[in-house]
Structures are given as structure tokens and as C-alpha cells.
């Protein structure tokens, strides 16, 4: 008999956010929050000095809270994992602009880093962007998983994975919300 034990796993969760009737997430409110943050926060943070696409902090709102609760409750019910909000920010990609490759884990402080990263499509033009998750599969290094993203769609993956958002191939801005979580 040969036994197998999985020591590590790179799981990607994705899907549409399906709220109960009359409890839809107001994506217009999230979009306005990110755009307002963009307008009022023109100064560059130390982390973003070398990058064209900046992270914009967003204020707490009812829609933001509903999205967080949807994800945390789903994980608690379906996967028996209890998630706690760590950090959130918005990104705006202009036409032909893409994000930089990054991971949300701080290599020098793993204890104080998030476990999961979730990217949510706030205002995305149809078929205009994908999330690319970079990973290694044993000796097959530099693998990439391309996942199309659209409005009201989320992708969640371990925060130690590098990722980027592909070039916006539309004529309008694309707006994303990124939220990271710790699990207990």
C-alpha cells in the first residue's frame, strides 16, 4: 500500500458574489470610494515610489462590509476557515496599463503577513483584464495561471503567491478592490 500526504497546496478560490435578493453589493459606492481616494491621495507612499499603479486606501462602507462578510461567512461554512480582514486597497488601471508583479506577504515578517489575497472586480470592462498568479510546481518553476476577471467576480489565493493584473485592453478605466485576510 502506498500512502499519500499533502504537505502544501496552492488553492485558488474564484466565483461570482451572489448575495441574497435585495442585499446586492453597491459596486457604484465601492467605485466612488476608490475614485475619491485617488483624488485625495496624490502623494506616493514609500512602498509605491517605483510603480505607476498605486494602491488607494478605501474607507469603510456598507458595500465593503457586505463583501467582506460574504467571503468570510462562505469560508467559515464551506471550508471551516475563519478569516479576519487584514488590509484593503483599490487599484485603477487606465487603458493599456497593467499592475506590477507583487505578493502581499512581507518576507521579513511572515508572522505579520496575511494568509489570503482576494481581488474583486468593481468596475471592469468586459473581457479586458485577467489576474495572473505565478507559482512553482516542483521543478517546473515560473508557471502562470491566467484567470479572467469581470464585474462582481472575485479571485482568492495564498498571499505568498506573486500576482499581477494584465494590461487593460479596453478604452475605459478598470477598477479593482484587493483585500487580504488572515485565518485563525
N, C-alpha and C positions, 0 to 999 in steps of 0.2 A: 504494500500500500504506500502511496506517495501522498504526503500531506502538504497543503499549501497554506501559507500565512501571508497576508498582505501587510507589508511594513509601511508603505506610504501610498498615497493616492492623490492624483490631481483631478478633483471633481469640478465640473463646470455645471452650474445650475442656470437655466435660462427659461424665459417664458413671458407671456403677456400678463400684466397685472389685471386680474379680473376681480373687481370689487363688487360687493353686493349692490343690488339695484338702489338707486338714489344716494349712493355713497361713492360716486366716482371721484377720482383724484382730479383736482382742478390744475391741469398742466399749464394753463394760462397764468395762474398765480405763481407757479414754480418758475416759469419763463420770466415773468416780471421781476421776481426776486433776484434771479441771476443777472438779468439786464441792469437792474438798479445797482447791484453790487459792482458790475463792470463800470458803470458811470461814476460811482462814488469812490471807487478804489483804483485810482490810476497809478498809484505808487507800486513799484515792484518789491516783492518780498525777497529776502536773501536766498530762498530756495529757487526762485524763478528768474534770476538775473540773466541766465543764458538761454532762455526759452521764449519763443514767440507766443505760445499759447499759455495763458496764465490760469491759475486756479482762483475762482471767485467765491469767497465765503458767502453763504446764504443764511438769512435769518430764519428762525423757527417760524413755521406757518402750519395751518391746519392741513394743507395738502401734503406738506413734507412729513408731518406726523402720521398721516394716514398711510403713506407709502412705507415708512419705517415699520409701523405696526403690522402692515400686510406681510412684509418679509419676515419679521421676527416671529410672528404667530405661525406662519407657514412652516418655518424651520422647526419651531417647537413641536408642532403637531406631526409633521411628516418625517422629520429627521432626528427628533429628540435632542436637538441642539438649542441651547439658549443663547441668543445673540444680544449683544449690547452695543449700541451706537458708539462709534469711536470718533469719526470725523467726516464731514461732508463738504463738498465744494462743487461749483458749477464750472463748465467749460463752454466757450463759444468758439466754434470753428467757422471761419469765413470760407467762401468758395476757394477751392484748391489748397486749403490749409489742413494740415494734419497735426496730431499731437506728437509729443516726443515719447520715446520708449522709456518706461519707468516701472517701478514697483513701489508699493506703499509701505513696505517693510523697511525699517531702519536697521541696516546690518550691524551697526554698533550698539543697538539697544533692542534686541529681539523681544525682550520682556515687555517693553513699552511700545509694541507694534501691533497693528490689527491682524486678525486672522483671515478675514474675507474682505474682498473688494467687490462692490456692486456698481455697475454702470446702468443708468436708466435713461431712456430716450425721452427727453422732454419735448423738443420740437425738432424733428428730423425730417428732412425732405425724403420722399420715397426712394429707395434703392440708392442712397447717396453716401452711405458710410458703413464700415464694419469695424468691429473690435478684433484686434489680433492679439492672441495670447501666445507668448513664446514659452517653450518648455523643452526639456531634455527627456528623452526616452532611452534610458540606459546609455549606451554608447552612441546613439543617434541624437547628437546634440543639435541645437538650433532649429528645432521643429516649430511650426507655427499652425495655429488653429484660427481660421477666419470665421467670424460669426457676424452675420448681418444684424443690424440693429434698426429699429423703427420706433415710432411713437408708442409710448406706453408699454415698451418691451424692456426687460432687464436681463443682464448677464452678471452672474456672480461666480467668483473663482478665488482660490487662495491668494492672499496678498503678497506672498513671496514670488509669485509669477510676474515676469515682465509683461507689459501690455502696451499697446498704443491704439489710437483711433486713426483709421485710414483717412486719406485725403478726401475732403468734402467735394464730391463731383457734381454738386448742384449749383444753382445761381443764388441760393439763399443761405443764410447762416444756419448751422446746426447747433443745437443746444443740448448738452448732456449734464446729468447730475451724477456725481460719484459719491458713494457713501461707503465707509469702511466699518467693519464690525469686529468685535472680539467675541469669542464664545467661551462660555463657562460650563 
